[in-house]
Amino acid sequence: MLQQKRFFIVGTYRTEEAKESDRLAELIRTLEKHEHGRVIKLGPLALHETLELLRQLPLRLKEQDLFYGLLSQSAEGNPLFLLAILQNLFERGYLRVKGRYWTLAGERLEKLKELAIPPTLQELILQRLNRLANTDRQLLGLASVLGRSFETSLLLRAWDGGKEECHASLVRMVSAQLLAEKHGTFEFSHDRIREMVYTQLPETIRRLMHQRVMRALEAQQSEQINEYAMPLARHAFEAEEWGKAMEYAAKALREAHRQCRLRDGLDLSAIGLKAADMLPASEDPSLGLHRYDLLDGRSEILYLLGKTEEQEQTLNQMEIVAAKLNDGAKRAKALVKKGGLYRAAGEFDKSEKVTQEALALYEKAGDKRGMGSCLMVLAAAKNLRGEYANAIQTNLQALGLLEAIGDRANQVRCLGNLGICHNNLGEYEEALRYYHRILENFKEVQDNPNRASDLNGLGLLYFNLGQYEKALAHCGEALALRREIGDRRGQVFSLTNLGDACCAIGKYEEALRYYQEAQKICKEVGNRWIEGHGLGGIGDVHRSRGEHSEALEYYSRAMKTFKELNANAEYLFYLTWASRAHLLNGAKGIALEFSTEAMDMLKQGWTHVTPHDTLFTHSLALEANGQDSEAAGHLERAYASLMEQADKLKDNSLRDSFLNRIRAHREILDAWEKLDAPPHWSSDR
């Protein structure tokens, strides 16, 4: 009976099992020869296939897609690994069964990234490794030191056996699916395998292998040694060659910072500084110089990442090293960076004190570049305090020094700062000229952080001109660039400006999302100045929706922040809009108190980017309180102030958008045209 039936038999086996078992290998060859069988090689699952498999499981989690992503990343397309990882999560109590579903047992998903290889998976991998011939195990160990992927030429240089032996071993390991060949390079079929091979190496063997790889890299890339400084630093560190590790780490750190590879930069600085600590005490000044360079590079990266406390600690260490080197210029560099850090945190007095100290040291050394950097920090603090004219003069002084020595990279920063100051004074076309000068003449020295800063400044300028589409485009490009390079400190400016632009065109939910993300990062990086602006922006959204009590709450928080920072221009700005919100909420007396305080500040010489808004708000408050004659006088002043700014704009399209697209400006124009009619209060800025 069976002879008359047709059978379809499916069998599975590992490639290395067929190599070991003569009977299995012979059976496969016979089946293929007589066309009774077909061998189908199965590769790893594609990402979408892994996700499809996971979605069939009864998982119910808050962050389900993130969990799927973590599992897919860990399993790398291997179903066996995926099942072993899930089993391990159950056994360790991370996953549990609740009714018909699987749920996460109270742990944050990020913690799952730290899970070790499941014991069952370790056993499976170890069994496969133990079946390898001695030569194959040695070569695989060397490959694990090289990394997840490696070039054959480098492996051969580090291998102490013969070339033919090496190639034959690679072929066997590809057949065993421990390695895979792709475009002339090899890589481990799964990073868990590489991890297991590496951790199984005895410490002394591992150290010797790192040393061999380091020397092979030095020999192979002798003409491009700086390009390979990062892997050289890592191998030198693991080989315990501390001097080389420190030297290579310093070189690689400079390149990582230039390319905005911030995480790599932090890792490299840690490697270099640990290596420096392992070296015996020495009178050799080069050791101190390398340590200083590592700390300097680390401080730059920590600033971009917004890690304020760590950066301050690093700058303190820079000062200590500079003192040991008896180098005033190096101490000044640490001080001016502290000045920038304190300025970003809104500690303007502290910033000015340390920056002036740095300036004196640079003047003593005759260092014009250093003097220019100090003046830019001082100017930035003046700008944030609302001392715009003083900030412009200080920036121009810095620009003169930088032009004299041909420092084009810092000239770009200075020109961008001048653009910001003129924007804050309402001198928009002058600000545009500075930004165009940067874009036309300094492309070759404009690195990504500075480019993002200039794009953001240009976006803010277009926002103040009522050209909201351009504002969104430039600030959006700046945000994308800052996210790409990991510039957390810069992201808050772009997010807040995007929130402002969205609010202006009525996209309130989108505006709130931008503001809320910015607020979260502000708390991480300690930028109270932009945090205050974000609070005011959320107030704008509520006011625009007619939610005046909520608007007042956020305006009050913004005013409190800027008062504590002694940022009088910003305090005046939100005092004006708090007065308007009180007026719209029916609190006429309080509105007049607020607008009167704002007018007193204008009389004392304080101003902000739109003084006509303060004048017009006071006019509305006066009229609401029955003081019609005085109200008309302040309306006339508001109209004159607005038209004075508009008349500075020679470009008709800019002038038109400035007057007609900004709602607060249209409101002033409408009120001026209807001087004898009842005031028309608007909930839109």
C-alpha positions in Angstrom: 0.0 0.0 0.0 2.7 2.5 1.0 4.6 1.9 -2.3 1.5 3.3 -4.2 1.4 6.5 -2.1 3.2 9.7 -2.7 5.1 11.3 0.2 6.3 14.8 0.9 8.9 14.8 3.6 10.4 17.9 5.2 13.6 17.7 7.2 15.7 20.4 8.8 19.4 20.4 9.7 22.3 22.7 10.4 25.0 23.0 7.8 27.7 22.0 10.3 25.7 18.9 11.2 25.9 17.7 7.6 29.6 18.2 7.6 30.0 16.1 10.8 27.7 13.2 9.9 28.8 11.2 6.8 25.5 9.5 6.6 23.5 12.7 6.6 25.8 14.3 4.0 25.6 11.2 1.8 21.8 11.1 2.0 21.5 14.8 1.0 23.9 14.2 -2.0 21.9 11.1 -3.1 18.5 12.9 -2.9 19.9 15.8 -5.0 21.6 13.6 -7.5 18.4 11.7 -8.3 16.2 14.8 -8.1 14.2 13.3 -5.3 15.1 16.1 -3.0 15.8 19.8 -2.9 17.9 21.8 -0.4 16.5 25.2 0.5 18.8 27.4 2.4 17.0 29.6 4.9 18.4 33.0 5.7 17.4 35.2 8.6 13.9 36.7 8.8 13.6 40.2 7.3 12.5 42.9 9.7 8.9 42.9 8.5 8.8 39.1 8.8 10.0 39.3 12.4 7.4 42.0 13.2 4.6 39.9 11.5 5.6 36.9 13.7 5.6 39.0 16.9 2.2 40.5 16.1 0.7 37.0 16.2 1.7 36.7 19.9 -0.9 37.7 22.6 1.1 40.7 23.8 -0.6 43.7 25.4 1.8 46.4 26.3 1.6 50.2 26.5 4.7 50.7 24.2 4.1 47.6 22.1 5.9 48.8 18.9 9.0 49.8 21.0 9.0 46.3 22.6 8.7 44.7 19.1 11.7 46.8 18.0 13.8 45.8 20.9 13.1 42.1 20.3 13.7 42.4 16.6 17.0 44.2 17.2 18.1 41.5 19.7 17.1 38.5 17.6 18.4 39.9 14.2 16.1 37.7 12.2 16.8 34.4 14.0 13.6 32.7 15.1 15.4 30.5 17.5 17.0 33.5 19.2 13.6 35.2 19.3 11.9 32.3 21.1 14.9 31.9 23.5 14.7 35.7 24.4 11.0 35.5 25.0 11.4 32.4 27.2 14.1 34.2 29.1 11.9 37.2 29.7 9.2 34.9 31.2 11.7 33.0 33.3 13.2 36.2 34.8 9.8 37.7 35.5 9.9 40.5 33.0 6.9 39.0 31.1 3.9 37.4 32.7 0.6 35.9 31.6 -2.5 37.9 32.6 -5.7 36.3 31.5 -5.4 35.6 27.8 -2.5 38.1 27.2 1.2 38.6 28.0 2.0 41.8 29.8 5.2 43.5 31.0 5.8 43.1 34.7 6.4 46.7 35.8 9.8 47.2 34.2 10.6 50.1 31.8 11.3 48.9 28.3 14.7 50.6 28.2 15.9 48.2 30.9 15.3 45.2 28.7 18.2 46.4 26.5 20.5 45.4 29.3 19.4 41.8 29.4 22.1 39.3 29.0 22.0 36.4 26.5 19.5 33.9 27.8 21.1 30.8 29.4 19.4 28.5 26.8 20.8 30.6 24.0 24.2 30.6 25.6 24.2 26.8 25.8 23.2 26.5 22.1 25.9 28.9 21.0 28.5 27.2 23.2 27.6 23.8 21.8 28.1 25.0 18.3 31.4 26.7 19.1 32.8 23.6 21.0 32.2 21.5 17.9 34.6 23.7 15.9 38.2 22.6 15.2 40.9 24.3 17.2 42.1 26.5 14.3 38.6 27.6 13.5 38.0 28.6 17.2 41.2 30.6 17.2 40.4 32.4 14.0 36.8 33.1 15.2 38.2 34.5 18.4 40.5 36.9 16.5 37.5 37.9 14.3 35.5 38.7 17.4 38.2 41.1 18.5 38.0 42.8 15.1 34.3 43.5 15.6 30.9 42.5 14.1 32.3 42.9 10.5 35.9 42.9 9.3 38.1 42.9 6.2 39.9 39.8 5.2 43.2 41.7 4.6 43.2 43.0 8.2 42.4 39.5 9.6 45.3 38.0 7.6 47.7 40.7 9.0 46.7 39.9 12.5 46.5 36.1 12.0 49.7 34.3 12.9 48.9 31.3 10.7 49.1 30.8 6.9 47.0 32.5 4.3 45.5 29.2 2.9 44.7 28.0 6.4 42.9 31.3 7.1 40.8 31.2 3.9 39.9 27.5 4.5 38.8 28.3 8.0 36.6 31.2 6.8 34.9 29.0 4.3 34.1 26.4 7.0 32.6 29.1 9.3 30.5 30.5 6.5 29.2 27.0 5.8 28.5 26.7 9.5 26.6 30.0 9.3 28.7 31.5 12.0 30.0 34.1 9.5 28.6 35.5 6.4 30.4 37.0 3.4 29.2 40.3 2.0 30.9 42.3 -0.7 34.4 41.2 0.1 34.0 41.5 3.9 33.0 39.1 6.5 30.6 39.6 9.4 29.2 37.5 12.2 25.8 36.0 11.4 24.5 37.3 14.7 26.1 39.7 17.1 25.2 37.4 20.0 27.6 34.9 18.5 30.4 37.4 18.3 29.6 38.5 21.9 29.8 34.9 23.2 33.0 34.2 21.3 34.6 37.3 22.6 33.6 36.8 26.3 34.9 33.2 26.1 38.4 34.3 25.3 40.8 34.2 28.3 41.8 37.7 29.4 45.5 37.3 28.4 44.6 35.9 25.0 42.1 38.7 24.4 44.7 41.3 25.3 47.3 39.8 23.0 44.7 39.6 20.2 43.9 43.3 20.6 47.6 44.1 20.5 48.0 42.1 17.2 45.0 43.9 15.6 46.3 47.3 16.7 49.7 46.6 15.1 48.1 45.2 12.0 46.0 48.3 11.7 49.0 50.6 12.2 50.9 48.7 9.4 48.0 48.5 7.0 46.8 52.1 7.4 50.1 53.9 8.1 49.3 56.6 5.6 45.8 57.2 6.9 46.4 56.6 10.5 44.2 59.5 11.7 41.2 58.1 9.9 41.6 54.9 11.9 42.3 56.6 15.2 39.0 55.4 16.7 39.5 51.6 16.3 43.2 52.1 17.1 42.2 53.8 20.4 39.9 51.0 21.4 42.3 48.2 20.5 45.2 50.0 22.3 43.1 50.4 25.4 42.1 46.7 25.5 45.7 45.8 24.8 46.6 48.0 27.9 49.0 50.1 25.8 47.9 53.2 27.7 50.1 55.8 26.0 48.9 54.9 22.5 45.3 54.6 23.7 45.4 58.2 25.0 47.1 59.5 21.9 44.7 57.8 19.5 41.7 58.7 21.5 42.6 62.4 21.4 43.0 62.3 17.6 39.7 60.3 17.1 37.9 62.7 19.5 38.7 65.7 17.4 37.4 64.0 14.3 34.2 62.7 16.1 33.5 66.3 17.3 34.0 67.7 13.8 31.6 65.1 12.4 29.1 65.6 15.3 29.4 62.0 16.3 28.6 62.9 19.9 28.2 59.5 21.5 31.4 58.3 19.9 33.1 61.4 21.2 32.0 60.7 24.8 33.2 57.1 24.5 36.6 58.2 23.1 37.1 60.8 25.8 36.3 58.2 28.5 38.8 55.8 26.9 41.5 58.4 26.7 41.1 59.7 30.2 41.0 56.2 31.7 44.2 55.4 29.8 45.8 58.6 31.1 44.9 57.5 34.7 46.7 54.2 34.1 49.9 55.8 33.1 52.5 56.4 35.9 53.1 60.0 37.1 55.5 61.8 34.7 57.1 65.2 34.3 56.5 64.9 30.5 54.2 67.9 29.6 52.7 66.0 26.6 50.8 63.8 29.1 49.1 66.9 30.5 48.5 68.4 27.1 46.8 65.2 25.9 44.6 65.1 29.0 43.6 68.7 28.5 42.7 68.1 24.9 40.5 65.1 25.9 38.8 67.2 28.5 38.3 70.1 26.1 36.7 67.8 23.4 34.5 66.2 26.1 33.3 69.6 27.3 32.2 70.6 23.8 30.2 67.4 23.4 28.6 67.7 26.8 27.5 71.2 26.0 25.7 70.1 22.9 24.1 67.2 24.7 22.9 69.6 27.4 24.7 67.7 30.3 25.3 70.8 32.4 26.6 69.3 35.6 29.0 66.9 33.8 30.3 69.8 31.6 31.0 72.0 34.6 32.9 69.1 36.3 34.9 68.6 33.1 35.7 72.4 32.9 36.9 72.3 36.5 39.2 69.5 35.6 40.5 71.5 32.6 41.3 74.4 35.0 43.3 72.0 37.3 45.3 70.6 34.3 45.9 74.1 33.0 47.2 75.2 36.4 49.6 72.2 36.5 50.8 73.2 33.0 51.2 76.8 34.2 49.3 77.8 31.0 47.2 80.9 31.4 45.6 80.7 27.9 44.4 77.1 28.6 42.9 78.2 31.9 41.2 81.1 30.1 39.7 78.7 27.6 38.1 76.7 30.5 36.8 79.9 32.0 35.2 81.3 28.8 33.5 77.9 28.3 32.2 78.2 31.9 30.9 81.7 30.9 29.0 80.2 28.0 27.6 77.5 30.3 26.4 79.9 32.9 24.9 82.2 30.3 22.9 79.3 28.9 21.6 78.6 32.4 20.6 82.3 32.8 23.2 83.0 35.4 24.3 86.2 33.7 26.3 87.8 36.6 28.3 84.5 37.1 28.9 84.3 33.4 30.2 87.8 33.1 32.5 87.4 36.1 34.3 84.3 34.8 34.4 85.6 31.2 36.0 88.9 32.2 38.6 86.9 34.1 39.3 84.8 30.9 39.4 88.0 28.8 42.1 89.5 31.1 44.2 86.3 30.8 43.8 86.4 27.0 44.7 90.1 26.8 47.9 89.3 28.9 48.8 86.6 26.4 48.0 88.7 23.4 45.6 86.0 22.1 43.1 87.8 19.8 41.2 84.6 19.0 40.6 84.0 22.7 39.7 87.7 23.3 37.1 87.4 20.5 35.5 84.3 22.0 35.2 86.1 25.4 33.6 89.2 23.8 31.1 87.0 22.0 30.1 85.3 25.3 29.7 88.7 26.9 27.7 90.0 24.0 25.4 87.0 24.1 24.6 87.6 27.7 23.9 91.3 27.0 21.5 90.2 24.2 19.6 87.9 26.5 19.3 90.6 29.1 17.8 92.9 26.4 20.8 95.2 26.1 20.7 94.9 22.3 22.7 98.0 21.4 25.5 97.1 23.8 25.5 93.5 22.5 25.9 94.8 18.9 28.9 97.0 19.9 30.6 94.1 21.8 30.0 91.7 18.8 31.5 94.2 16.4 34.6 94.5 18.6 34.9 90.7 18.6 34.4 90.6 14.8 37.2 93.1 14.3 39.7 90.9 16.3 38.6 87.8 14.4 38.9 89.4 11.0 42.4 90.7 11.9 43.7 87.1 12.4 41.6 85.5 9.6 39.5 83.3 12.0 36.7 82.6 9.6 35.0 79.9 11.7 34.5 82.2 14.6 33.5 85.1 12.3 30.5 83.0 11.2 29.4 82.7 14.8 29.9 86.4 15.4 27.9 87.4 12.2 25.1 85.1 13.3 25.0 86.8 16.8 24.8 90.2 15.1 21.9 89.0 13.0 20.1 88.0 16.2 20.7 91.3 17.9 19.5 93.4 14.9 16.4 91.1 14.7 15.7 91.8 18.4 15.9 95.6 17.7 13.4 95.3 14.8 16.2 96.1 12.3 15.1 93.2 10.1 16.8 94.0 6.8 20.1 94.6 8.6 19.7 91.2 10.2 19.0 89.7 6.9 22.2 91.2 5.4 24.3 89.4 8.1 22.6 86.1 7.5 23.1 86.4 3.7 26.7 87.3 4.3 27.2 84.1 6.1 25.4 82.0 3.5 27.3 83.6 0.6 30.8 83.9 1.9 31.3 81.3 4.7 30.0 78.0 3.4 33.3 76.2 3.7 33.7 76.9 7.5 30.0 76.6 8.5 29.9 73.3 10.5 26.6 71.6 11.3 25.9 73.2 14.8 26.6 76.7 13.4 24.5 76.1 10.3 21.6 74.9 12.4 22.0 78.0 14.6 21.9 80.3 11.5 19.0 78.5 10.0 17.1 78.9 13.3 18.0 82.6 13.5 16.8 83.1 10.0 13.6 81.3 10.7 13.0 83.6 13.8 13.6 86.6 11.6 11.0 85.5 9.1 8.6 84.9 11.9 9.0 88.5 13.1 8.3 89.6 9.5 5.1 87.6 9.3 6.5 85.1 6.7 5.5 82.0 8.6 6.0 79.5 5.8 9.7 80.5 5.6 9.9 80.5 9.4 8.6 76.9 9.5 10.9 75.7 6.7 14.1 77.2 8.2 13.4 76.2 11.8 12.3 72.8 10.7 15.5 72.3 8.8 17.4 73.5 11.8 15.6 71.1 14.1 16.2 68.1 11.7 19.9 69.0 11.7 20.1 69.3 15.4 18.4 66.0 16.0 20.7 64.4 13.5 23.8 65.5 15.4 22.3 65.1 18.8 22.4 68.8 19.8 19.9 68.7 22.7 20.7 72.2 23.8 20.0 73.7 20.3 16.8 71.6 19.8 14.9 73.7 22.4 15.3 76.9 20.4 14.1 75.3 17.2 11.1 73.5 18.9 10.0 76.7 20.6 10.3 78.8 17.4 8.3 76.1 15.5 5.7 76.3 18.2 5.5 80.1 17.7 5.0 79.8 14.0 2.4 77.1 14.3 0.5 79.2 16.8 0.6 82.2 14.5 -1.1 80.2 11.7 -3.7 78.6 14.0 -2.2 75.2 14.3 -2.6 75.1 18.0 -2.3 71.4 18.7 0.9 71.2 16.7 2.2 74.3 18.5 1.5 72.7 21.9 3.4 69.5 20.9 6.4 71.6 20.0 6.3 73.7 23.2 5.8 70.6 25.4 8.7 68.8 23.9 10.9 71.9 24.3 9.9 72.2 27.9 10.9 68.7 28.6 14.3 69.1 27.1 14.8 72.5 28.8 14.4 70.9 32.2 17.1 68.3 31.2 19.6 70.8 29.9 18.9 73.6 32.4 18.0 76.4 29.9 15.7 78.6 31.9 15.7 81.5 29.3 14.1 79.4 26.5 12.0 77.6 29.1 10.4 81.0 29.9 9.7 81.6 26.2 8.1 78.2 25.9 5.8 79.0 28.9 4.8 82.2 27.2 4.2 80.4 23.9 1.8 78.0 25.7 0.1 81.1 27.1 -0.3 82.4 23.5 -2.0 79.2 22.5 -4.5 79.4 25.3 -5.1 83.1 24.7 -5.7 82.4 21.0 -8.3 79.8 21.9 -10.1 82.3 24.3 -8.9 80.4 27.4 -7.8 83.6 29.1 -7.4 82.2 32.7 -5.1 79.4 31.4 -3.2 82.0 29.4 -2.6 84.1 32.5 -1.2 81.2 34.4 1.4 80.6 31.8 2.2 84.3 31.2 2.7 84.6 35.0 5.1 81.7 35.0 7.0 83.2 32.1 7.2 86.6 33.9 8.5 84.9 37.1 11.2 83.1 35.2 12.5 86.2 33.4 12.3 88.3 36.5 14.5 85.8 38.3 16.9 85.9 35.3 17.0 89.7 35.3 16.0 89.5 31.6 14.0 92.7 31.6 13.2 92.8 27.9 11.6 89.4 28.0 9.8 90.2 31.3 8.4 93.4 29.6 7.2 91.4 26.6 5.1 88.9 28.6 3.9 91.6 31.0 2.4 93.2 28.0 0.5 90.1 26.9 -0.5 89.3 30.5 -2.2 92.7 30.6 -4.0 91.9 27.3 -5.2 88.6 28.8 -6.5 90.3 31.9 -8.4 92.7 29.7 -9.9 89.9 27.7 -10.8 88.2 31.0 -12.7 91.2 32.1 -10.2 92.4 34.8 -9.9 96.0 33.5 -8.2 97.4 36.7 -5.5 94.7 36.8 -5.0 95.0 33.1 -4.3 98.8 33.5 -1.9 98.0 36.4 0.1 95.6 34.2 0.2 97.9 31.2 1.2 100.9 33.4 4.1 98.9 34.7 5.1 97.9 31.2 5.0 101.6 30.1 7.2 102.6 33.1 9.8 100.0 31.9 9.7 101.5 28.3 10.3 105.0 29.8 13.3 103.6 31.7 14.8 102.6 28.4 13.9 98.9 28.3 12.4 97.6 25.1 11.6 94.4 23.2 11.1 93.4 19.6 7.6 94.9 19.4 7.3 98.0 21.6 4.2 99.0 19.6 2.3 96.0 21.2 3.0 97.5 24.7 1.8 100.9 23.6 -1.3 99.5 22.0 -2.1 97.3 25.0 -1.9 100.3 27.3 -4.2 102.2 25.0 -6.8 99.4 25.2 -6.5 99.2 29.0 -6.9 103.0 29.3 -10.0 103.0 27.1 -11.5 100.1 29.0 -11.1 102.2 32.2 -12.7 105.3 30.7 -9.6 107.3 29.9 -10.4 107.8 26.3 -8.2 110.8 25.6 -5.0 109.2 27.0 -6.0 106.0 25.2 -6.1 107.8 21.8 -2.7 109.3 22.5 -1.1 105.9 23.2 -2.8 104.5 20.1 -1.2 107.2 18.0 2.2 106.4 19.5 1.6 102.6 18.9 0.7 103.3 15.2 3.8 105.6 14.8 6.1 103.0 16.4 4.7 100.3 14.1 5.0 102.4 10.9 8.6 103.5 11.9 9.6 99.8 11.9 7.7 99.1 8.7 9.3 102.1 6.9 12.8 100.6 7.6 11.8 97.7 5.3 12.6 98.7 1.7 11.5 95.3 0.3 7.8 95.7 -0.5 7.0 92.0 0.1 8.6 92.1 3.5 6.8 95.3 4.4 3.5 93.9 3.3 3.8 90.7 5.3 5.1 92.6 8.3 2.0 94.9 8.4 -0.7 92.6 7.1 0.1 89.0 8.1 0.9 89.6 11.7 -2.4 89.8 13.4 -1.3 92.1 16.2 -0.1 94.6 13.6 -3.4 94.4 11.7 -5.2 95.1 15.0 -3.2 98.3 15.5 -3.9 99.4 11.9 -7.6 98.6 12.2 -7.9 100.5 15.5 -6.1 103.5 14.0 -8.5 103.6 11.1 -11.5 103.3 13.5 -10.2 105.8 16.0 -13.7 107.1 16.8 -15.2 103.6 17.0 -15.2 101.3 20.1 -11.9 99.4 20.5 -11.7 96.0 18.8 -9.9 93.6 21.1 -8.3 90.6 19.5 -7.3 87.3 21.1 -4.5 86.9 18.6 -1.1 88.4 18.8 
